[in-house]
Amino acid sequence: MKRLLVSLLISLAHQGVASAKGGLTPAQFDQQVSAELTAINPEAARLIVEATAARDGGSLAKADELYKKVETLAPKSPHAFRRHAATLMALRRPDEAVTLARQAFALDKSAYDRAALAAALANRGTPADVAEGIGLAAVASLDAPDDLSTQQTLCVVAIRANRLSELDNCVERLDAIKAADQASEYFRSIRHAAHEDFDGAEAALERAHAAGLPDADYQRMHTELANAKPSYLRVWPWVVRIGGAWLGGFALLFVLGALLSGAALRAARRVPSLRDGSLTGTDHVLRKLYAAVLTLCCVYYYVSIPLTLIVVVVAGGGIVYACFAVGQVPIKLVAIVVIVVIATVASVLKSLFVRSRDVDPGQKLDLAANPRLRALLDEVARKVGTRAVDNVYLTPGTDVAVTERGGMWRTVRGTTERCLILGVAVLRDFPVGELKAVLAHEYGHFTNRDTAGGSFALAVRRSLLVMAHSLAQSGAAAWYNPAWLFLNGFFRLFLRISQGASRLQEVLADRWAAAAYGSESFERGLRHVVGAEAHFRAHVNATIKEVVDGHLPLPNLYRYQPAAAVSESDVASTVDEALNRKPSPYDSHPAPADRIAWVRALGAVGVHAISDGDPAWSLFADPDGLEQQMTAEVRDNVANQLGVEIPAVAEAA
C-alpha cells in the first residue's frame, strides 16, 4: 500500500492544479500558466512547456534541468517550483522536493500550492512532515472543495498520517463531487476497511480495478484486505458456503426421496407386462435409483458428522467464552455446557466405531431332523428360481423373514448363509399351501438380491441408534443440542428413503409369490400372518398377566388357555384395522390392503399340490417340543425384563 500511496502523491503533484482556479481543465490551466510566464519572460514560458512535456514523457532528468532554468528566468512565479518539486519526488530526492514546494507556497499561498507542499512533506514521510502535511492538506481541502486533486491529496496524507477523521472528510467530499476514478474508489476502499466494512471495501476496490487500477496494485490491496479481516469474518464465507451446501444436500435428498416414493407407488399400482415375477425395466431402474440415493444419504451422514462436532464444540466454546467475557461467570451454566459438549462428542465418536455382533437371529432348527420342512424349502426355492435357505431360526412370535449372513466377501463369492427367521406363533392354523406362498415372497427377496449388500445403510442405521441411545443416557438429548437436532432431522430423512426402498422391495417380492403359487394363496397367507400377529399379541398379554398374578406355571405358552379368554371380536377389529391402516412414509411395508389389491390385479393362478391343505405343523417332527423351547425363551425374557420368575411346572406342595 505504501508504494501505491507514494505513486499517487507523485501523480497528484504532477497534475499540479488539474482542475485549477475557476474550474479550468488541465489544458486550459497550462495555457494560463504559459500566458503568465510569457508576460514575465517569454523564454521561461517556452521552457516550462518543454519541461512539462519531458516530465510527462518520463524524461525526468531533462525536466529537472529545464525547470531549474525556468526558476532562474522567473523566480517570482510558483509554477516552476511546484512542478519541479513533483519531478524531484519522482526522482526520489524528497528533501529538495520539500524545499522547492516551500518556495512555491511562499510565492502563492493558494490551495493548490498548499496541497503540493502537503504532498511533498507526506512523500518525505517523517513524523513531523506528516503532521505538518495533514494540516496543510486539510486547509487546502476547505479552500478548494470542488478540486479533485486537492481532495485526493488530503486522502493520501490522511492515510499516511493514520487520521481516520480526515479520511472521512476527504471521501465525503469526493462523494459530493461524484468522483469515480480509480484513485477515488481506492480511497473509498481504504475508508470502508478502516471502519471494518469489508464488503464495502471489496466493492470499492473492484470499482477501482474496473476504473484502471493496475492488476498488481489490485491484487496487493485485495490481499491486504483479506489479511485485515478478523478471523471470524474470514471464516464466515466458508461457513455460509459449507452450511448452504449441507442444507442444500439435505433438501435434495428429501426431494429425491419424495419423488422416488411417488414413483414406487405408481409402479406398484401398475400391472407388469411379465407375470412371472421378474423385474421389468421401470422396476429395475427404480431399484437402482433407490440404491444410489440411499448410498448418497449414507455418504451425507458421514460427511455431516465432523460438521456437527464442529458446531457443537464452537457453540459450547462460544457460550463459555461469552460467560467469561461478561465478567460474571455462572458456574452452573458453564458446567452444564461443558458436560453437554463432552457427552455429545463422546456419543458421536462412539456411534462411529460401533460394531454389530453376529449373533443367531433365533434358535437354530435342525433341518436334518425335519426332512419335510427341508423338502418344502427346497421346493419353494426351485419354484422361485433361487438358492434355498441354509438354516432356519425359530422365534417365539410371528416373524417370517429372510436374511443373509457372512459379510461382504462371502456376498461377492455367493457363499453367504441364507437364513429363514420363522416365528412359532405364526404356524398355528397355517395351511402348507399358504405357507409356501409366504415363503415364496421371502425367497423373492433373494431373487431380487434385496438381502445382498446393504451393509453401508445398516452401518448408518446402527450408528444413528447408538448415537441416540448414548445422547439420551447422558442427558444431552435436548432441543438446544445441535447434534440432537441433526440426529432427529437426519433420522427422519434416512427412514423416509430406506423405508421407501423397503416398500418397493416388498411389492416386487409379492409378485414372485403370486407368480409361484397364485394371487389367492398369497392373499390368504398374508391375511393369516396379519391375523396371527394380532391374536398372538392378545394371547400373550392375557396369559402373562394371568400366570404372573396367579404365580402359575407356564409349560407351553401356545397351548395355555387363560381364564379370561381372548375376545375374538377385539382380535377381529385389530386385524381389520391392521389390514386397512393408512400407509406412512416411514413404514417398511405397504399397507396390507394395498398389497392385497395389487396382488389381486395380477390375477396369477398357481399350481397346487394335494398336501397344500395340511397344517404347517405337520412339516415338523416335534411341534410340542419346539413350542416348549420358545416358551422357555419367553419365560427368560420376562425374568430379564420384569424380574419375575415364571416356573415351567407347578412346584410340589
N, C-alpha and C positions, 0 to 999 in steps of 0.2 A: 504494500500500500504506500510506503514512504516513497518508493521510486516513482510511482504514478503521481503522487502529490507534487513532487518536485517538477515533474514534467508539466503538470497543469500550471504550476506557478510560472514556469518559463513561458508556456504558451500564452497565458494571460498577460504577462509582461510584454510579450511580442505584440499582442493586439494593441497594447497601449491604451487607447481610448476607442475601442472597437465601435461603440455607439456613442460618439462624442457629444460635445455640447450641442444642445438644440436637437438631439436625436439624429445627428448626421450618420451616414453609413461610413464604414472604414475608408472607402474610396473618396467620399466627399471630405472626410476629415483630412486625408492625405493631401488633397488639393488645398485645403485651408492652411495646413502646415507649410506647404510649398509657397503659398502666397505670402504668409507671414515672413518666412525666411528670405524670400525674394526682395521684400521691402528692406530687410536688414542687409543682406548680401546675396546677390544672385548666384554666386558660386556655391555658397552654403546650401542654397535651395537645390541646386543640381546634384551636389554631393550627397545630401540626405536621401534623395530619391535613389541614387546609385547604391548607397549603403544599405538602405532598407531592402532593395532588391537582392543584394548579396546575402543579407541575413536570412531572408525568406527562402533563398535558394540553397542555403546550407553553407555558404562561404563565410563562416563566422570570423575567421582571421582577417579577411579582407574588409568585412563590415566593421571590425574593431578599428582598423586603421582609418577608414573613411569617416567614422563617427568622431574620431579624435580631431580630424581636420575641420569638421563642421563645428565642433565645440570651440576650436580656435577662432574660426571665422565669425561665429555668432555666440559669444559667451553669455549673452543675456537671455537666450531662448532656452526653455526647458526641454524642448522636444528631442534634441540630440542626446542630452544627458539621460533622459528617461529611456530612450530606445537603446542607447549604448549600455545602460545598466542591464537590460534584458539580455543583450548579447553576451555580456560578461557572465551572467548567470548560466547561460548555456555553455560557456567556456569553462565553467567551474572555477571562477575567480570571484567568490562571494564577497570578499572584503572590498574589492574595487567596485563591485556592483552596488553595494550599500553606499559607498562614498558618492558615486555618481547619482544614485537615486536621491540621496540627501540634497545634492546640489540642485537637482531638478525641482524638488519640493521647496527648496529655499527660494527659487526663482518664481514658482507659481504654486501656491498652496491650494490648488484645485483638488476635487475629489479624485481625479484620475492620477495626479502625481502623488497624492496621499496613498492611494491604493498601490501604486507602483513601488513606493518605499516600503509599504507593509509586505509586499511580495518579496522584495529583496531581503528584508530582515528575516522573514519566515524561511526563506531559502537558506540563509546562513545558519539559522536554527539554534543559536544559543538560547538559554532560558530568558536572558534579558531581551534578546532580539525578538523572541516570540511574544513576550509580554508587551513590548512596545508595539509590535506589529499588529496585535489584536485590537489595541486601542485605535491605531490609525485606520485599520480596515473598517472598524465599527462606525467611526465618524464618516469615512468615505461612503459607506453604505447608506447612511442617513442623508448625506448631501446629494447622492445620485441614486435614488431608489429605483429608477427605471433602467439603470445601466447594467447590462448583463455581466460584463467583465468585472465591474466593481463588486457586484453581489457575489460572483463566483470566487473572487479573491478573498472576500470575507469568509466564504465557506472553507477554502483551503487553509487559511490562517487559523480559523476556529478549530479545525481538525488537528492542526499541528499543536495548538495550544491546549487541546483537550477541553474546549469550552463548549459544552452542550447547549447552553442558552443562546450563545451567538450563532451556533449552527442552526438552531431552531429559527432564529430571526432571519438568517440568510435564506433558508429553504422556503420560509413563508413568503419572502419577497420574490423568490424565483417562481413560486406558485402564482403570486399576484401578477407577474408579467408573463405568465404562461410559458416559461422557458421549458423546452423539451429536448434540448440537445444532449449529447452523451455525457458531458460534464455535469449538467444539472441533474440528470437521472442518477448519476453516480453519487452525487452528494445526497440525494433523497434516500438512496440505498443505505448510505452510512448513517444518516439520521434515524431511519427506521431501526437499524441494527442497534444503535445507541439506546433506543427506547425498548429494545428487546422485542420489536415487532419483526420477527424474522421472515414471516410470509410477505409483509410489505417490502422488506429489504430485497428479498429474492425477486419480487415482481419488478421493482425499480431497476435492479441490476439487469434483468432481462431486457427491459426497455432501453437501458444504456447500451447494451450489446447490439440491439437492433438498430440503434441510432449511430453506431460506428465505433463503439469501444473495442479496442483491439482484443483478439482472442486471448492472447497471453494475459493481459490485464483482467479480462473477464474471468478466466479460469482461476487466476490468483485470488481475486476477490471472492469468487464462489467458494474456494477452499477456506478462506479466512472466515466467511460467514458460517460455513458448516462447523468449523472448529470453535467459533464463538458461541454456538448454540449450547444451552445447558444440556446435560446428558439426557434428561427426560424428554426434551424436545427432539434430540437426535434419534432417540429410540422410538418416540411416539409414531412417526410414519410407518415404521416396521410393525409396530403393534397394530395399527389400523389395517395394514395390508394383510398381516397374518390372521388377525381376527376376522376381517372381511372374508378372506379365503376359507377360514374354518366355518363361519356361518353359512357361506355360500355352499360349501360341501355338504353341510347338514341339510340345507334346503333342497339341494339337488338330489340327495339320496331319498329324502322324503317324497319328492315329486316322482322320482323313478319308482319307488315302492308303490305309490298310489296308482301310477299308470300300469305297472305290471299286475297289480291286484285286479284292476278292472279288466285287463286283457285276459287274465287267467279265468275270471268269472265268465267272460264271453266264450272262451274256449271250452269251458266245462259244459255250458249250455248247448254248444254246437254238437250235433251228432256226427261223429267222424266217418269219413268215407270208408275206412277199413274197420271191420267189426271184430278183428281178431286180437285186439288189444295193443297192437304195435303202434308206435308213435307216428303221427302224421307230421307234415312239415311245420305247421304252425306250433304244434305241441312241442316239437323238438327245439324250435327257435326259442320258445318261451322258457323252456328248462335251461337253455344255455344263457339266456339273458338274466334269469334269476340267479344262476350260479355266478355270473360276472358281477352283478350288483351286490350280491351277498359278500363276495370277495372284497369289493371296494369298501363295503361297510366295515369289514373287519380291519382293513388297512387304515381306514379313517379312525377307528377306535385306538389302534396302537400309536398313530400319529398324534392323537389328542391327549394321550397320557402325559407326555412331557409338558405340553402346553398347560394342562390342568394343574400339574405340580408347580409350574412357574407362577401361575395365577394365585394359587393357594399361598405359596411362600411369600410372594411380593405383597399380596393383600395383608397377610398376617404381619409381615415385617413393617408395612406402612402404618398399620394401626399401632403397633408397639412404638415406632418412631414418633408418630403424632402424639402419643401419650407423654413421651419424654420431652418432646418439643414444647408442649403446653406448660410444663414445669410442675404440674401436679400429677403424679403417676398413680392411677388407680390400680393397685396391686392385684386385686381380684380379676379385673378385666384383662390385664396383661397375662396373668396366669392362665386364664381360660383360653385366650387367643393362642398362646404358646402350646398348650395341651392339644387344642384342636388341630393346629398345624402339624404337630408331631404325629398325632394319631392318624391324621389324613395321609400324610406322606408314608407312614408305615403301612397303612391299609392298601394304598395304591401299589406300593412296591410288592407287598405280599401277594396281591392279585396277579402280578405279572409272572410270578415264579411258582404258582400253584400247579401241582401235577395230580392228575386223577389216578386213583388206584384201580388197577384192573381186577375187579372182583366179580365173581359169578353173579349174574342178574337174578338168581333164584337157586332152588335146589335142583341139582343136575339129575335128570331121569336116565335110568339105564335102558337105552333103546334096545339093547340085545335081549333084555327080559320082557320087552313089549313089542314083539315082531309085527303085530297087526298095525300098530301105530307107525312103525318104521316103514312098512309097506305103503301105508296111506300117504306118508310124507313124500316118499319117492314117486308115487303115482301123480300127486299134485305137481311136483317139480317137472315131471315129463310133460304134463298137460300144458303147463305154462312155458316150458322150454328153458329151464334154468337148472342150476345145480341145487340139490336138496340141502336142507339144513344138516349140520353135522351133529348138533346136540339140542336137546330140549331142556329148558329150565322152568320148573314149576314155581308158581307164586300162589299165595292164599286167595287173591282177589279174582278179578275178571279180565286180567290182561290178555291181549292177543297181539303180539308184536314180534318183529324180527330185527336183528342187528348183526353186525359183523365185528369180530374182534381180531386183533393181530397187528395193528399199526400200518404205517404207510408202505413199508417194503413188502409185507405179505399181501397188501391190497394190490400192489403193482404186479406181483407174481401170481395173483389169483389163488392164494393158499390161505386166505383168512378163514377163521372159524365162523361158520354161519350158525346163528342161534335163533331158536324159536322160544319166545317167552310166553308161557301158557298159564293162565290163571285157572286153578282147580274149580273155582266157583262158577266159571262160565260153562263147564261141561255138563252141568245138571240139565236134563231135558233137552240136550242139544243133539239133533239128528246128525248122523255121519255126513249125509249129503250137504247139509248147510254148513257143517264144519269145513268140508272140502272147499266150498265157495269162499269162506272167510280166509282159509289158508291160502287159497289162490290169490286173493288180494295181497296178502303179505308176501307171497312169492313174486307178485308183480313188482314189488319194490326192489327185489333182487334183479329182476329182468331189466328194469329201468335204471339200475345202478344208483338207486336213491341212498342205499346204505353204504356204498363205497365212497371213501374220502370223507369230506365234510369235517375233517379234524380241525381246520382253521376256525370254522364257525363254532365248533364245540369248545375249542380253547377260549374263544372270546366269551361264550356263554358262561363257562366256568369262572373266568376272570371276573366277570360282572357280578356273579353271585357271591364270590369270595369277597370282593370289594364291598358290596352292600352289607354282607354279614359283619365284616370287620368294622365298618363305619358305625353300624348300629350298636355293636358291642362296646365300642369305645366312646359312645355318646356324641360322635361327630356327625351323625346323620341328621343335619338340621338345614333349614332353608337358607341360612346365611353362609353355608359352606359351599364354595364353588364346585368342589369335587362331587358333593351330593347332588347339586343341581345338574351337573353334567351327567352323572350316573342315571338320574331319573329320565332325563331327556333322551339320552342315547339308548337306554334300555327299551324305551317305547319304540324308538326308530328301528332298533335291531329286531325286536319282536315282530314289528309290522312286516319287515322284509322277510325274515326267516320263516315266520309262520305263514306268510303268503306263499313262499316256495313249498312249504309242507302241504298246504291245502291243494296246490296243483298236483303234487305227488300223489296225494290220496285219490284224487279224481282219476288220474291215469291208472293207478293200481286197481281201482274199481272196475275199469274197463277190462282188465285182464281177468278178473274174477267172473264177470258176466260172460266173457267170451269162452271161458273154460267150462263153466257149469250152469250158465243161463242167468238171465236177469232176475227171474223169480227166486232161484235158490239163493243168490247173493242178498236179495232184499230180505228174505226170511232170516238169513244168517245175521244180517246187520240188525234187524229188529230184535233178534234173540240176544245179541250182545248188549244192546242198549237196555233191554228188559232185565237181563241177568244182573247188570250193574246196579240198577235201582232196587231190585229185590234183595240182592246180597247186602247192600248198604243198610237197608231197613232191618234185615235179619240179624246182622252183626250188632247193630245198635241195641236191639231188643235183647239179644242173647247175652251180650257182655254185661249189660246193666243188671239183668236178672241173676247171672251167676256171681257177679261181684257183690251185689247187695245181699244175696242169699247165701254167700260163701259156699256155692255149689261147685261140683267138679264139672269139667268140660272135656270129655274124651274125644268128641267129634263135633266140631262146630257146625258142620254141614248137615248133620242128621239131628241136631238138637232141636227140640220143639219148645220154644218159650211159652210160658203160660199165657202171657199177653201176646196172642197171635198177631202176626204182621197183617196189617189191613191191606187186603188186595186192592181195594178201591184207591187207597193212598198210593200204592205202588203203581197202579194203572195211570193215575193222574201224573205221577212223577215221570213215567215213561212217555206219556203224551207230551208233557212239557219239554222233555229232552229231545224228542223227535222233531218238534215244531219250534224250537227256540230260534230266536233271531241270531243270525251269524254276526260275529265281531271281527274287526280287522286283526285282533290278536289271537284268534282261535287257530289251533294247529290243524283242525279238521273242518271241512264244510259242515253246515247243519245237516243232520241225518235226513231230514225231509227233502232237502235239495239233492243229496246223493241218491236217494231212492228215486226221485223224479228223473234224474239224469240217466240212471241205470235202466229204468223202465223205457226211456226213449230209445235205448239201443235195441230193444226187442230181441235180445240174444236168447237162443234156445240151446241149452246144454244137453249133453248125453248123460243119462243117469244109470246107476247100477242098482241091482236088487237090494244090496246091503245099505243103500243110502238112507233107508229108514231106520236102521239100527241106532241105538243110543251111542253117543260118543264114548261113554264109559266102557263100552264093550271092546274098545281098542286097547284097554289097559289090563294088565294081568292082575293087579291088586288095587282096585279103586279105593276100598276101605282103608287100606294101609296108607295110601297117598293122602287121603283126607285127614287121617290122624297125624301124619307128618306136618301137614300145613296147619292143623290145629295147634300142634306143639309150637310152631313158629308164632302163631297169633298169641298164645299164652306168654311166650317170651317177650313179645313186643309190648303187651300190656304191663308186664312186670317192669320192663325197662322204662316205659314212658309214664306209667301211673304209679309204679311202686306197689302194685297189687299182685300177689301171687295167686294164680288160679290152679287148683290141683287137677291132675288128669283123671284121677279116680277118687271116689269117696274114701275119706280116711276111716280107719277102723275105730269103732266106739271105744 
